[in-house]
Amino acid sequence: MASMVGGMPGAESRVKKVKKVTKSSKLGGDGSTEVVTTETTTTSSSSSHMSQHENGLSSFDQKGGTDNFVEEKMFCHHCDDSLAGHRYVLRDDHPYCIKCYESVFANNCDECSKIIGIDSKDLSYKEKHWHEACFVCTKCRTSLVDKQFGSKADRIYCGSCYDSQFATRCDGCGDVFRAGMKKMEYKTRQWHEKCFTCCTCNNAIGTKSFIPKEHDIYCAKCYEDKFATKCIKCNKVITQGGVTYRNEPWHRECFTCTHCEKSLAGQRFTSRDDQPYCADCFGELFSKRCTACAKPITGKGGLGSTKFVAFETLAWHNECFFCAHCNESMVGKGFIQDEGNIVCPECAKKKMIAEMDAQNE
C-alpha cells in the first residue's frame, strides 16, 4: 500500500525515532553526565528526494513544503562506534559508550585497583576513591560506609582500630583522648582535664599555676612545702630576694645583726659563734680596746685590719702609742713601761737622773 510522505507520492515509509533517557547512579566528574538508551527504527524509502550526508543526518525534503523530518545518528565521541540500541554517557555534551567512558574518565579503586564503573558508587576521601564494598578498615576489614573513620599514612581505619594504634594517650591514666575531650598539654606531655592533678594533694590544677619536678606535677603550695627554699631564721619560703650566708638561705629582711637587728643585706658584716654582726656591734662587743683611748681596735667601719701595738695583755692603736712625757711616737722603737705609762728611753733616762739627784740632795 502506497503512502504519502510530505504530500509526495511514491514514498513507501517514513522515519520513526524513539529516544529513551535513563539517569545512572553515577555522575561524571562535573556532575553533568547522563546514561542514555536510544532506540531508532528506520524503514527504507524509495523517495528520490532522500539524500545521505556524511555528518550522520538524513533528511526528507518537500518541495514547496514546510515539514522536515530529521534522523539523528549517535556515535561514541571517543571510539566512533554507533550508540544505536546501546547505553551511553553524556559528558560535556558529548556521548561516550560505556566502555570508553569508564576507561577515560572513571576512577580506580584504591583498595582493589579496579575501575569504579558507572553502575558502582564512587566513595572518595582526599583524592582517593573506593568501591562501596572496598571502603573498609585497613586492620579489621569492617565496612566504613556511613561511619566515622581515621586516616594515617594514606590508609583508613575504623574509630576503634585508629584509637588502639595511633590515638594519643593521657600521661595520667593511659587512656586515649576521645573526640570532644579537653586536653591539658605541657611540653610533650598531655592529660585529660580530670587527670591533670597535683601528685601530692590530688587537687585539680586546671589553668592554675603549677611546678613540674622530674616526672611529677605539683600545685604551687605543695611544691613550696616540699621543695622550696626556706629562710633559716623564720622557716618560711623564700619566693624572691633572698641572700645566702655560709650556704644557708635568708630572707633579706631576716638577715640582720644579732645585736642591733640592723639589716645586713648589702652591708659589711662579720660573725662570731656563727651569728652575724654589723661592723659597729662586732667592734664594740668583741674587739680589743686601746689602753690609751679605750676605743675598740678595729679597721675602718669597725672591720678589717688596723695597725696596733700589743704588749703582754695591753694593746694600743698606732696613733695612741706615744711617750707619756714627750709625746713622741713609740711605734717601732724601744720603750719603757713606767707606772702603766709608755715612756721613751730618753725620757725614762731623764726621769731616772732626776730621781737620783733628788735622793742625793
TORMIZA-197899 format. One line per 2 residues: number of its first residue (from 1); for each residue x, y, z of N, C-alpha, C. Coordinates in steps of 0.02 Angstrom, whole numbers. Layout:
NUM> X Y Z X Y Z X Y Z ~ ...
END
This chain:
1> 43 -59 0 0 0 0 44 61 0 ~ 34 104 -47 75 164 -52 52 214 -1
3> 99 257 20 82 308 69 109 375 46 ~ 82 427 73 102 495 54 148 522 107
5> 207 544 87 255 573 133 263 646 113 ~ 245 690 159 252 762 145 214 782 82
7> 161 745 66 122 762 7 153 736 -57 ~ 206 696 -50 241 671 -109 221 599 -121
9> 195 581 -179 177 512 -193 239 470 -204 ~ 232 407 -193 286 360 -207 330 345 -148
11> 323 380 -92 364 365 -34 333 308 4 ~ 372 253 17 343 193 46 342 194 122
13> 384 233 154 385 233 228 415 299 252 ~ 409 311 318 441 369 348 482 347 409
15> 523 391 435 568 375 491 530 385 556 ~ 538 336 600 510 341 668 568 337 718
17> 574 389 760 630 391 808 603 389 878 ~ 628 342 917 609 335 988 672 343 1029
19> 671 389 1078 731 402 1120 713 391 1193 ~ 751 347 1226 741 333 1297 801 360 1336
21> 789 398 1390 843 425 1431 837 397 1501 ~ 892 369 1526 893 339 1593 951 369 1633
23> 937 400 1691 990 427 1735 1028 370 1768 ~ 1095 375 1770 1136 324 1802 1144 341 1876
25> 1163 290 1915 1178 301 1986 1245 335 1996 ~ 1283 344 1943 1349 375 1948 1352 436 1903
27> 1377 492 1931 1386 553 1891 1458 556 1868 ~ 1468 597 1817 1536 608 1793 1571 657 1838
29> 1632 676 1818 1673 721 1858 1642 788 1871 ~ 1602 813 1821 1571 879 1832 1499 873 1851
31> 1475 812 1863 1406 803 1885 1355 811 1829 ~ 1377 811 1765 1331 826 1711 1320 768 1663
33> 1344 709 1681 1339 652 1635 1271 620 1640 ~ 1249 592 1584 1187 554 1581 1200 488 1546
35> 1167 436 1569 1169 373 1533 1106 369 1492 ~ 1113 361 1427 1056 367 1382 1049 302 1342
37> 988 278 1336 974 220 1293 934 245 1233 ~ 957 230 1172 922 252 1112 895 193 1074
39> 839 203 1045 810 150 1001 783 186 939 ~ 812 172 881 791 206 820 766 153 770
41> 705 162 748 676 116 698 671 154 632 ~ 702 127 582 703 162 517 681 114 462
43> 637 136 422 617 96 363 644 131 301 ~ 657 91 253 687 118 192 636 159 153
45> 660 202 114 616 244 73 641 243 1 ~ 594 242 -42 613 242 -113 611 311 -143
47> 599 360 -99 592 427 -125 658 451 -154 ~ 654 479 -210 714 505 -241 739 568 -208
49> 699 595 -159 719 656 -125 758 643 -62 ~ 771 577 -40 812 563 19 886 566 0
51> 925 605 38 997 609 25 1035 593 88 ~ 1088 553 82 1129 533 139 1187 583 145
53> 1197 607 209 1251 655 221 1304 624 264 ~ 1366 646 254 1422 618 291 1420 635 365
55> 1381 685 383 1379 703 454 1331 661 494 ~ 1303 609 464 1261 563 501 1189 584 505
57> 1167 633 469 1098 655 469 1067 637 402 ~ 1004 614 406 966 602 344 907 649 344
59> 889 674 286 834 722 285 787 706 226 ~ 724 723 237 674 720 184 655 791 167
61> 653 807 104 634 875 84 569 871 46 ~ 528 920 57 465 926 20 468 991 -19
63> 467 984 -83 469 1044 -123 408 1086 -110 ~ 422 1147 -96 367 1193 -83 333 1181 -17
65> 358 1132 25 326 1117 89 365 1147 147 ~ 340 1137 208 372 1165 268 392 1112 318
67> 372 1049 308 388 996 356 455 964 339 ~ 498 957 391 562 922 384 566 866 435
69> 587 808 415 596 751 459 671 737 462 ~ 701 737 525 773 729 533 788 668 575
71> 833 627 554 856 569 593 926 584 620 ~ 934 581 687 998 594 719 1031 527 736
73> 1089 514 708 1126 452 721 1181 467 771 ~ 1186 429 831 1233 443 884 1294 398 878
75> 1353 428 888 1416 391 886 1457 410 948 ~ 1496 361 974 1539 375 1032 1591 428 1014
77> 1597 478 1057 1644 533 1044 1716 510 1046 ~ 1729 452 1077 1798 428 1084 1817 376 1031
79> 1773 326 1022 1791 271 976 1750 272 911 ~ 1701 317 906 1659 325 846 1613 266 833
81> 1607 219 879 1559 165 870 1488 192 877 ~ 1443 160 840 1373 181 843 1345 165 912
83> 1303 211 936 1272 202 1002 1200 179 995 ~ 1179 166 935 1110 146 924 1095 81 961
85> 1044 83 1003 1024 24 1040 1067 10 1100 ~ 1113 56 1117 1158 45 1173 1153 102 1224
87> 1170 86 1286 1175 139 1336 1238 180 1324 ~ 1234 244 1338 1293 285 1332 1290 341 1384
89> 1346 376 1391 1352 429 1442 1367 495 1407 ~ 1330 547 1428 1345 614 1403 1392 649 1451
91> 1446 676 1424 1493 716 1464 1513 776 1423 ~ 1503 835 1451 1516 897 1415 1481 897 1347
93> 1419 872 1348 1376 870 1288 1402 822 1234 ~ 1450 779 1252 1474 729 1204 1453 660 1229
95> 1430 616 1183 1411 548 1202 1471 501 1202 ~ 1472 457 1251 1525 406 1255 1493 339 1268
97> 1519 287 1235 1497 220 1252 1521 204 1323 ~ 1490 156 1355 1507 141 1424 1580 121 1431
99> 1604 81 1385 1673 57 1390 1723 115 1385 ~ 1712 160 1337 1759 217 1329 1754 264 1389
101> 1692 276 1411 1685 322 1467 1723 297 1529 ~ 1715 233 1544 1747 205 1603 1823 204 1596
103> 1848 191 1536 1921 188 1527 1952 258 1528 ~ 1914 309 1507 1942 377 1504 1930 416 1568
105> 1870 410 1595 1851 455 1650 1842 422 1718 ~ 1830 358 1720 1815 326 1785 1879 322 1828
107> 1869 323 1895 1924 318 1943 1940 245 1958 ~ 2001 233 1980 2021 167 2002 2014 161 2078
109> 1991 105 2101 1982 93 2173 2050 88 2207 ~ 2058 124 2263 2122 123 2299 2134 56 2333
111> 2082 18 2345 2088 -46 2379 2103 -103 2330 ~ 2062 -110 2278 2070 -167 2232 2102 -148 2166
113> 2111 -83 2153 2142 -57 2092 2100 -65 2030 ~ 2039 -89 2036 1996 -97 1978 1957 -33 1965
115> 1932 -27 1903 1893 32 1884 1827 33 1923 ~ 1809 92 1944 1744 101 1977 1695 120 1922
117> 1656 71 1898 1611 80 1842 1553 126 1857 ~ 1515 142 1803 1460 189 1811 1403 160 1852
119> 1401 95 1859 1348 63 1898 1368 53 1971 ~ 1427 78 1990 1451 71 2059 1455 140 2091
121> 1447 142 2158 1457 204 2195 1532 217 2201 ~ 1550 280 2190 1620 301 2196 1627 340 2261
123> 1658 310 2313 1669 343 2377 1738 373 2377 ~ 1744 437 2393 1809 470 2389 1826 506 2454
125> 1892 510 2467 1918 546 2526 1990 566 2510 ~ 2003 632 2512 2070 658 2498 2099 631 2432
127> 2061 639 2379 2083 620 2311 2093 545 2302 ~ 2069 505 2349 2070 432 2341 1998 408 2331
129> 1991 352 2296 1924 327 2279 1919 253 2295 ~ 1857 232 2312 1844 162 2329 1777 140 2302
131> 1772 75 2284 1706 44 2278 1674 44 2346 ~ 1609 44 2348 1575 43 2413 1595 -19 2452
133> 1601 -76 2419 1620 -138 2453 1693 -139 2475 ~ 1734 -96 2445 1805 -95 2461 1822 -43 2514
135> 1773 -2 2534 1786 51 2582 1782 22 2652 ~ 1838 -10 2674 1839 -47 2737 1901 -27 2778
137> 1899 -42 2842 1956 -29 2888 2016 -71 2866 ~ 2073 -40 2864 2135 -74 2843 2152 -133 2889
139> 2135 -127 2953 2154 -178 3001 2101 -232 3011 ~ 2040 -211 3029 1988 -262 3046 1941 -277 2989
141> 1946 -240 2932 1906 -251 2872 1833 -236 2881 ~ 1814 -199 2933 1745 -179 2943 1727 -124 2892
143> 1666 -127 2865 1644 -76 2818 1642 -8 2852 ~ 1666 43 2817 1667 111 2844 1614 156 2812
145> 1570 126 2772 1517 165 2739 1472 196 2792 ~ 1462 261 2789 1419 298 2836 1444 293 2908
147> 1509 282 2918 1537 279 2985 1597 328 2991 ~ 1611 348 3052 1671 388 3063 1733 345 3054
149> 1786 375 3027 1847 338 3017 1907 386 3023 ~ 1965 357 3033 2027 396 3037 2075 378 2982
151> 2121 423 2967 2169 412 2914 2240 419 2941 ~ 2284 373 2922 2354 375 2944 2397 344 2889
153> 2447 382 2866 2493 357 2815 2455 331 2754 ~ 2405 370 2732 2365 354 2672 2322 292 2679
155> 2313 267 2739 2268 210 2750 2211 232 2794 ~ 2155 198 2790 2095 217 2828 2080 163 2881
157> 2054 186 2938 2041 141 2995 1975 160 3027 ~ 1941 109 3054 1882 123 3094 1904 158 3159
159> 1856 188 3194 1873 225 3254 1910 184 3306 ~ 1888 123 3317 1920 81 3369 1992 63 3351
161> 2002 43 3289 2070 24 3267 2117 84 3266 ~ 2090 141 3245 2132 202 3244 2153 221 3314
163> 2106 219 3361 2123 237 3431 2174 189 3460 ~ 2165 124 3447 2210 75 3477 2281 80 3450
165> 2288 103 3388 2354 105 3357 2387 174 3357 ~ 2345 227 3349 2375 292 3336 2353 348 3383
167> 2298 341 3417 2272 396 3457 2320 413 3515 ~ 2327 477 3531 2368 498 3587 2335 477 3652
169> 2376 464 3702 2351 439 3766 2370 487 3823 ~ 2330 486 3874 2340 528 3932 2401 504 3971
171> 2445 551 3991 2503 533 4031 2485 517 4102 ~ 2422 531 4121 2400 515 4188 2370 445 4194
173> 2317 431 4154 2282 367 4159 2298 319 4103 ~ 2328 342 4049 2346 298 3994 2291 286 3943
175> 2231 313 3955 2176 305 3907 2183 354 3850 ~ 2150 338 3793 2154 381 3734 2110 442 3743
177> 2122 492 3703 2081 552 3702 2025 542 3651 ~ 1964 542 3674 1907 535 3630 1887 603 3602
179> 1848 601 3549 1826 663 3517 1788 705 3567 ~ 1804 770 3568 1770 816 3613 1800 823 3681
181> 1849 780 3698 1880 784 3764 1928 842 3768 ~ 1928 877 3825 1975 932 3836 2043 903 3853
183> 2095 931 3822 2163 906 3832 2207 960 3864 ~ 2241 941 3917 2288 986 3950 2358 966 3928
185> 2397 1014 3902 2462 998 3875 2517 1039 3908 ~ 2575 1006 3918 2634 1041 3942 2695 1009 3910
187> 2730 1048 3870 2786 1023 3830 2763 963 3789 ~ 2793 904 3797 2773 846 3757 2723 801 3792
189> 2698 823 3849 2652 782 3888 2581 809 3884 ~ 2532 765 3895 2462 785 3890 2419 743 3937
191> 2366 774 3962 2323 742 4012 2250 756 3996 ~ 2205 710 4018 2135 727 4023 2129 782 4076
193> 2079 823 4070 2070 877 4119 2065 849 4189 ~ 2028 794 4198 2019 765 4264 2083 732 4290
195> 2130 716 4246 2193 682 4266 2249 732 4280 ~ 2238 795 4263 2291 845 4273 2286 871 4344
197> 2315 834 4391 2309 850 4462 2378 852 4495 ~ 2380 882 4555 2442 884 4594 2457 814 4619
199> 2519 792 4613 2537 724 4633 2537 715 4708 ~ 2534 770 4746 2535 764 4819 2465 769 4849
201> 2428 822 4832 2362 832 4862 2305 807 4817 ~ 2321 790 4754 2272 765 4705 2218 816 4686
203> 2228 878 4703 2180 929 4682 2191 946 4609 ~ 2135 958 4573 2140 976 4502 2177 1042 4494
205> 2221 1043 4446 2260 1104 4434 2226 1150 4384 ~ 2196 1120 4332 2161 1161 4282 2208 1212 4251
207> 2187 1276 4254 2227 1329 4225 2269 1366 4277 ~ 2271 1340 4338 2310 1372 4391 2385 1358 4382
209> 2425 1396 4420 2498 1387 4416 2518 1319 4443 ~ 2570 1290 4414 2596 1226 4437 2671 1225 4426
211> 2704 1178 4460 2776 1171 4453 2793 1098 4437 ~ 2827 1086 4380 2848 1017 4364 2912 999 4401
213> 2916 938 4423 2976 913 4457 2988 842 4432 ~ 3040 834 4392 3054 770 4360 2992 749 4321
215> 2959 693 4338 2900 671 4301 2835 687 4337 ~ 2839 726 4390 2779 742 4430 2759 814 4421
217> 2695 827 4435 2667 894 4432 2642 913 4501 ~ 2660 972 4525 2640 995 4592 2602 1061 4586
219> 2552 1069 4630 2523 1135 4637 2574 1179 4674 ~ 2565 1244 4671 2615 1290 4699 2626 1278 4773
221> 2571 1267 4810 2577 1259 4883 2615 1196 4901 ~ 2597 1140 4869 2631 1077 4886 2705 1078 4865
223> 2719 1111 4810 2789 1116 4789 2829 1156 4840 ~ 2801 1212 4862 2837 1253 4911 2847 1215 4976
225> 2795 1179 4997 2802 1142 5060 2856 1089 5056 ~ 2863 1059 4997 2908 1002 4991 2978 1021 4966
227> 2983 1069 4921 3047 1082 4889 3072 1154 4895 ~ 3030 1201 4909 3051 1271 4906 3103 1287 4960
229> 3147 1334 4945 3198 1356 4992 3165 1396 5048 ~ 3184 1380 5110 3154 1414 5167 3208 1452 5206
231> 3187 1507 5233 3233 1550 5271 3256 1514 5335 ~ 3321 1517 5349 3349 1483 5407 3326 1515 5472
233> 3304 1578 5469 3284 1614 5529 3209 1605 5544 ~ 3166 1618 5494 3093 1615 5506 3060 1552 5481
235> 3097 1511 5442 3073 1447 5415 3016 1455 5365 ~ 3009 1514 5336 2959 1525 5284 2992 1523 5215
237> 2950 1509 5164 2976 1502 5096 3004 1568 5071 ~ 3061 1564 5038 3091 1623 5006 3068 1624 4934
239> 3024 1670 4917 2998 1674 4849 3041 1718 4804 ~ 3072 1769 4834 3116 1813 4794 3160 1854 4841
241> 3216 1876 4814 3259 1922 4851 3295 1894 4911 ~ 3310 1830 4911 3345 1800 4968 3420 1812 4965
243> 3454 1800 5022 3527 1803 5024 3553 1738 5054 ~ 3615 1722 5038 3646 1661 5063 3707 1679 5105
245> 3710 1650 5165 3767 1660 5208 3788 1593 5236 ~ 3850 1574 5223 3876 1509 5243 3831 1452 5218
247> 3812 1458 5154 3771 1408 5120 3702 1400 5151 ~ 3679 1449 5186 3612 1447 5216 3571 1506 5189
249> 3507 1493 5172 3466 1546 5142 3431 1589 5194 ~ 3424 1652 5178 3390 1700 5222 3346 1746 5179
251> 3290 1767 5208 3256 1825 5179 3301 1886 5189 ~ 3299 1933 5144 3339 1993 5153 3320 2029 5218
253> 3256 2030 5232 3233 2065 5293 3249 2026 5356 ~ 3264 1960 5349 3281 1920 5408 3356 1920 5422
255> 3395 1940 5373 3468 1938 5382 3490 2003 5416 ~ 3490 2002 5483 3504 2063 5522 3560 2049 5572
257> 3586 2103 5600 3637 2099 5653 3608 2065 5714 ~ 3644 2019 5742 3620 1982 5801 3610 2028 5861
259> 3648 2082 5863 3645 2127 5922 3595 2184 5913 ~ 3602 2221 5858 3559 2280 5849 3502 2270 5800
261> 3501 2212 5765 3448 2194 5716 3445 2240 5656 ~ 3498 2275 5643 3501 2315 5581 3512 2268 5522
263> 3479 2283 5465 3485 2239 5407 3557 2238 5383 ~ 3580 2177 5367 3649 2168 5344 3652 2158 5268
265> 3594 2155 5235 3593 2145 5162 3628 2202 5128 ~ 3680 2186 5090 3718 2237 5055 3767 2275 5098
267> 3775 2255 5161 3820 2290 5207 3879 2245 5227 ~ 3933 2278 5252 3990 2239 5278 3971 2211 5346
269> 3989 2148 5357 3973 2117 5421 4023 2062 5434 ~ 4022 2036 5495 4063 1979 5514 4023 1937 5562
271> 4052 1883 5586 4014 1838 5629 4056 1816 5688 ~ 4020 1794 5738 4052 1764 5797 4005 1709 5821
273> 4032 1650 5832 3992 1592 5851 3935 1581 5802 ~ 3951 1589 5737 3903 1578 5682 3846 1627 5681
275> 3850 1681 5718 3798 1732 5718 3826 1795 5683 ~ 3786 1825 5639 3810 1884 5603 3804 1948 5645
277> 3853 1991 5636 3853 2056 5671 3873 2110 5622 ~ 3843 2168 5631 3866 2226 5592 3935 2245 5618
279> 3972 2285 5581 4040 2303 5600 4043 2341 5665 ~ 3996 2387 5675 3997 2427 5736 3986 2383 5797
281> 3936 2340 5794 3921 2298 5852 3977 2249 5865 ~ 4005 2221 5813 4059 2173 5823 4119 2208 5857
283> 4136 2269 5835 4192 2304 5865 4179 2320 5938 ~ 4118 2343 5953 4102 2360 6022 4101 2299 6067
285> 4078 2244 6041 4068 2185 6083 4131 2142 6089 ~ 4169 2136 6036 4221 2084 6036 4292 2108 6021
287> 4303 2168 5997 4370 2190 5979 4410 2210 6041 ~ 4478 2204 6035 4521 2230 6088 4513 2305 6093
289> 4526 2331 6153 4520 2403 6162 4589 2434 6175 ~ 4597 2493 6150 4660 2528 6157 4671 2548 6231
291> 4731 2534 6256 4747 2550 6326 4746 2626 6337 ~ 4761 2663 6283 4764 2735 6289 4696 2768 6284
293> 4658 2753 6230 4593 2787 6218 4533 2746 6237 ~ 4542 2682 6251 4488 2637 6272 4438 2622 6216
295> 4454 2641 6155 4409 2626 6099 4429 2559 6066 ~ 4381 2526 6033 4397 2462 6000 4452 2471 5948
297> 4494 2422 5945 4547 2423 5893 4520 2385 5833 ~ 4491 2421 5787 4463 2392 5727 4484 2433 5667
299> 4470 2405 5607 4485 2443 5547 4431 2494 5533 ~ 4433 2522 5473 4384 2572 5453 4315 2541 5452
301> 4268 2574 5483 4200 2547 5486 4193 2491 5536 ~ 4243 2481 5578 4237 2429 5628 4265 2362 5608
303> 4283 2354 5544 4308 2290 5520 4374 2299 5484 ~ 4404 2243 5467 4465 2245 5429 4526 2254 5475
305> 4584 2256 5443 4646 2260 5482 4662 2333 5499 ~ 4691 2342 5557 4717 2407 5577 4783 2396 5614
307> 4827 2444 5610 4892 2436 5642 4887 2453 5716 ~ 4915 2409 5756 4914 2421 5828 4976 2388 5858
309> 4988 2407 5920 5045 2380 5958 5018 2343 6018 ~ 5044 2283 6028 5022 2244 6085 5082 2228 6130
311> 5069 2230 6194 5121 2213 6242 5088 2178 6301 ~ 5108 2115 6309 5076 2074 6360 5001 2074 6348
313> 4961 2096 6394 4888 2096 6385 4862 2163 6361 ~ 4909 2208 6348 4889 2275 6329 4895 2285 6253
315> 4857 2333 6227 4859 2348 6155 4845 2422 6146 ~ 4875 2450 6094 4867 2521 6079 4857 2530 6003
317> 4816 2577 5985 4816 2599 5915 4886 2627 5900 ~ 4910 2623 5842 4975 2652 5824 4977 2726 5841
319> 4921 2760 5825 4920 2831 5838 4914 2849 5912 ~ 4897 2798 5953 4893 2810 6025 4957 2787 6062
321> 5003 2756 6025 5062 2728 6057 5119 2780 6054 ~ 5122 2824 6104 5173 2876 6107 5197 2885 6179
323> 5253 2920 6185 5285 2931 6251 5240 2975 6294 ~ 5231 2954 6356 5187 2992 6401 5216 3060 6420
325> 5283 3069 6409 5315 3132 6429 5326 3179 6370 ~ 5355 3153 6315 5371 3197 6258 5323 3190 6199
327> 5276 3143 6207 5226 3131 6154 5255 3108 6087 ~ 5316 3084 6087 5346 3058 6026 5320 2987 6014
329> 5303 2971 5950 5277 2905 5934 5329 2852 5950 ~ 5305 2799 5980 5349 2745 6000 5343 2684 5954
331> 5305 2690 5900 5295 2634 5855 5362 2614 5824 ~ 5380 2552 5831 5443 2528 5804 5503 2545 5845
333> 5494 2572 5904 5551 2591 5946 5547 2555 6013 ~ 5603 2555 6047 5602 2527 6114 5567 2574 6162
335> 5539 2547 6214 5503 2589 6261 5510 2558 6331 ~ 5492 2598 6379 5493 2577 6449 5424 2590 6477
337> 5398 2540 6512 5334 2549 6544 5345 2577 6614 ~ 5317 2633 6625 5327 2668 6689 5259 2682 6720
339> 5245 2642 6772 5182 2651 6808 5122 2652 6761 ~ 5124 2605 6714 5069 2600 6666 5074 2645 6607
341> 5124 2687 6606 5134 2732 6550 5190 2708 6505 ~ 5187 2727 6443 5239 2711 6395 5286 2772 6392
343> 5350 2757 6402 5400 2811 6404 5457 2793 6358 ~ 5479 2842 6320 5536 2830 6275 5599 2824 6318
345> 5651 2793 6293 5712 2784 6332 5742 2849 6356 ~ 5740 2902 6315 5769 2966 6334 5732 2995 6394
347> 5666 2994 6389 5626 3022 6445 5634 2979 6507 ~ 5640 2914 6498 5650 2869 6555 5717 2884 6588
349> 5768 2896 6546 5835 2911 6573 5834 2977 6611 ~ 5802 3027 6582 5797 3092 6615 5761 3086 6682
351> 5709 3048 6683 5671 3039 6744 5714 3005 6797 ~ 5750 2954 6775 5792 2918 6823 5847 2963 6852
353> 5879 3005 6811 5931 3051 6835 5901 3102 6883 ~ 5843 3124 6866 5810 3174 6909 5795 3143 6977
355> 5774 3081 6977 5758 3048 7040 5822 3036 7081 ~ 5876 3019 7048 5939 3008 7083 5965 3074 7113
357> 5960 3128 7075 5982 3193 7100 5941 3214 7161 ~ 5878 3196 7158 5835 3215 7214 5854 3176 7276
359> 5877 3116 7268 5897 3074 7325 5963 3099 7355 ~ 6006 3127 7314 6072 3149 7337 6069 3217 7372
361> 6019 3252 7364 6014 3318 7397 5999 3310 7471
END
